[in-house]
Amino acid sequence: MKPAPFDYVRPGSLAEACALLAGDEDARLIAGGQTLVPMLAMRLARPAKLIDILRLPELAGIREEAGAVIVGATTRQAQAERDPVIRASVPMLARVLPWVGHPPTRNRGTVGGSIANADPSAEIPLVAVTLGAEIMLATTDGPTSMPADDFFIGPMLTAIGQGECVSAIRFPVWPHKHIGVGFFEISARKSDFAFVAAAAQVALDEEGRCLDVALGVGGVGDRPLRLDVSSLVGTKLDSASAAEAVNAASVELDASSDLHASAAYRRRVSVVLCIRALEQARDNAAAKPKKGAR
Ligand SMILES: Cc1cc2nc3c(=O)[nH]c(=O)nc-3n(C[C@@H](O)[C@H](O)[C@H](O)COP(=O)(O)OP(=O)(O)OC[C@H]3O[C@@H](n4cnc5c(N)ncnc54)[C@H](O)[C@@H]3O)c2cc1C
């Protein structure tokens, strides 16, 4: 099928993009086009106007500042995957990026586009929620931001308002020396969307005791969820305590059924993957000190 007719605009600034968006309910932003273009082709989306933000300099680039890594919204997923700052300072994002689609989709798809698209199975939103990232927004009234936890409100549904654009994602950098990441996902084929995904990040002290821990699951409910396993802080994070913490935390999980998997399957598998992700993160943290750690 071919898309329904639309106008195409390439604004010269972010302020212009927001003004165009605010002034036209039928307008839609386009970044990498990896989700939107197939939707246009199938006529699942029929915007009257496409506002192309891909080349806006304000949205590009990756920088580290004040205990965080700021990833510009139009940063290509493939660029983020190769970036040394992300590898050193946001290891969970580096770990999951190879699981986002396929090399050709990552060459075009953007980090901000994945966040704005808010697929409950998508890996980048999972990292944002698990690490407590901040979603930075450009609006007609200037910049603002909100925690990832408040940004994702349902399947393909975010708290973004009319005339607003995701400008960047602010990922916190953990200040510890021994940090490890664990990630597992179950999907029909490698790099397809996950039925269930679990991501964990663990910081250990010199004696192998847990200093900090973050655990999240994706694909299980209508948005990615961070699970509270803070009871593991101060422990050696052995397998029995990991299982106990995950079982207690997973009571909060509201699993959903679809044609791919039942809620019962998702719930059971998410518990197993969460335990494995925590164990893998612990083992990785114990194995090597973080490069360039403060
Ligand atoms: C074959 C295939 C497999 C895939 N597999 C996976 C997978 O396993 N995991 C995964 O996570 N993703 C997967 N994807 C989707 C991923 O590739 C997309 O990159 C991502 O979902 C959207 O990013 P984009 O930059 O292409 O956004 P676009 O397609 O350009 O836009 C997507 C939506 O976000 C909005 N938008 C874009 N940028 C902004 C912004 N800065 N502010 C506000 N709104 C914005 C658009 O208006 C649109 O509604 C797959 C895609 C394909 C085609």
The ligand as an SDF file (V2000), in Angstrom:
LIG
                    3D

 53 58  0  0  0  0  0  0  0  0999 V2000
   11.6660   -4.8210   11.3770 C   0  0  0  0  0  0  0  0  0  0  0  0
   11.6850   -3.9600   12.6090 C   0  0  0  0  0  0  0  0  0  0  0  0
   12.0280   -4.5410   13.8260 C   0  0  0  0  0  0  0  0  0  0  0  0
   12.0440   -3.7550   14.9820 C   0  0  0  0  0  0  0  0  0  0  0  0
   12.3830   -4.3540   16.1650 N   0  0  0  0  0  0  0  0  0  0  0  0
   12.4650   -3.5970   17.2860 C   0  0  0  0  0  0  0  0  0  0  0  0
   12.8590   -4.1750   18.5330 C   0  0  0  0  0  0  0  0  0  0  0  0
   13.1380   -5.3650   18.6520 O   0  0  0  0  0  0  0  0  0  0  0  0
   12.9180   -3.3560   19.6010 N   0  0  0  0  0  0  0  0  0  0  0  0
   12.6210   -2.0270   19.5360 C   0  0  0  0  0  0  0  0  0  0  0  0
   12.6880   -1.3380   20.5490 O   0  0  0  0  0  0  0  0  0  0  0  0
   12.2470   -1.4450   18.3810 N   0  0  0  0  0  0  0  0  0  0  0  0
   12.1700   -2.1860   17.2480 C   0  0  0  0  0  0  0  0  0  0  0  0
   11.7860   -1.6060   16.0660 N   0  0  0  0  0  0  0  0  0  0  0  0
   11.4130   -0.1560   16.0610 C   0  0  0  0  0  0  0  0  0  0  0  0
   12.6570    0.7260   16.0080 C   0  0  0  0  0  0  0  0  0  0  0  0
   13.4540    0.3310   14.9320 O   0  0  0  0  0  0  0  0  0  0  0  0
   12.3290    2.2160   15.7960 C   0  0  0  0  0  0  0  0  0  0  0  0
   13.5260    2.8480   15.5620 O   0  0  0  0  0  0  0  0  0  0  0  0
   11.7000    2.9880   16.9040 C   0  0  0  0  0  0  0  0  0  0  0  0
   10.5340    2.3840   17.3890 O   0  0  0  0  0  0  0  0  0  0  0  0
   11.2460    4.3750   16.4490 C   0  0  0  0  0  0  0  0  0  0  0  0
   12.3270    5.2050   16.2010 O   0  0  0  0  0  0  0  0  0  0  0  0
   12.3810    6.1140   14.9100 P   0  0  0  0  0  0  0  0  0  0  0  0
   13.4470    7.1330   15.1400 O   0  0  0  0  0  0  0  0  0  0  0  0
   12.4770    5.2760   13.7170 O   0  0  0  0  0  0  0  0  0  0  0  0
   10.9530    6.8930   15.0160 O   0  0  0  0  0  0  0  0  0  0  0  0
    9.8480    7.2380   13.9100 P   0  0  0  0  0  0  0  0  0  0  0  0
    9.3870    6.0120   13.2170 O   0  0  0  0  0  0  0  0  0  0  0  0
   10.3150    8.3700   13.0720 O   0  0  0  0  0  0  0  0  0  0  0  0
    8.7000    7.7810   14.8910 O   0  0  0  0  0  0  0  0  0  0  0  0
    8.0150    6.8980   15.7640 C   0  0  0  0  0  0  0  0  0  0  0  0
    6.9880    7.7100   16.5760 C   0  0  0  0  0  0  0  0  0  0  0  0
    7.6310    8.5740   17.4990 O   0  0  0  0  0  0  0  0  0  0  0  0
    7.3260    9.9510   17.2240 C   0  0  0  0  0  0  0  0  0  0  0  0
    8.5850   10.6600   17.4290 N   0  0  0  0  0  0  0  0  0  0  0  0
    9.7890   10.3970   16.8630 C   0  0  0  0  0  0  0  0  0  0  0  0
   10.7370   11.1890   17.3840 N   0  0  0  0  0  0  0  0  0  0  0  0
   10.1260   11.9770   18.2990 C   0  0  0  0  0  0  0  0  0  0  0  0
   10.5880   12.9880   19.2050 C   0  0  0  0  0  0  0  0  0  0  0  0
   11.8790   13.3370   19.2650 N   0  0  0  0  0  0  0  0  0  0  0  0
    9.6720   13.5650   20.0160 N   0  0  0  0  0  0  0  0  0  0  0  0
    8.3680   13.1970   19.9920 C   0  0  0  0  0  0  0  0  0  0  0  0
    7.8760   12.2580   19.1580 N   0  0  0  0  0  0  0  0  0  0  0  0
    8.7520   11.6530   18.3360 C   0  0  0  0  0  0  0  0  0  0  0  0
    6.7970    9.9850   15.8030 C   0  0  0  0  0  0  0  0  0  0  0  0
    5.8890   11.0490   15.6140 O   0  0  0  0  0  0  0  0  0  0  0  0
    6.1050    8.6340   15.7070 C   0  0  0  0  0  0  0  0  0  0  0  0
    4.8470    8.6930   16.3110 O   0  0  0  0  0  0  0  0  0  0  0  0
   11.7340   -2.3580   14.9120 C   0  0  0  0  0  0  0  0  0  0  0  0
   11.4100   -1.7750   13.6720 C   0  0  0  0  0  0  0  0  0  0  0  0
   11.3840   -2.5690   12.5310 C   0  0  0  0  0  0  0  0  0  0  0  0
   11.0200   -1.9200   11.2210 C   0  0  0  0  0  0  0  0  0  0  0  0
  1  2  1  0
  2  3  1  0
  2 52  2  0
  3  4  2  0
  4  5  1  0
  4 50  1  0
  5  6  2  0
  6  7  1  0
  6 13  1  0
  7  8  2  0
  7  9  1  0
  9 10  1  0
 10 11  2  0
 10 12  1  0
 12 13  2  0
 13 14  1  0
 14 15  1  0
 14 50  1  0
 15 16  1  0
 16 17  1  0
 16 18  1  0
 18 19  1  0
 18 20  1  0
 20 21  1  0
 20 22  1  0
 22 23  1  0
 23 24  1  0
 24 25  2  0
 24 26  1  0
 24 27  1  0
 27 28  1  0
 28 29  2  0
 28 30  1  0
 28 31  1  0
 31 32  1  0
 32 33  1  0
 33 34  1  0
 33 48  1  0
 34 35  1  0
 35 36  1  0
 35 46  1  0
 36 37  1  0
 36 45  1  0
 37 38  2  0
 38 39  1  0
 39 40  1  0
 39 45  2  0
 40 41  1  0
 40 42  2  0
 42 43  1  0
 43 44  2  0
 44 45  1  0
 46 47  1  0
 46 48  1  0
 48 49  1  0
 50 51  2  0
 51 52  1  0
 52 53  1  0
M  END
$$$$
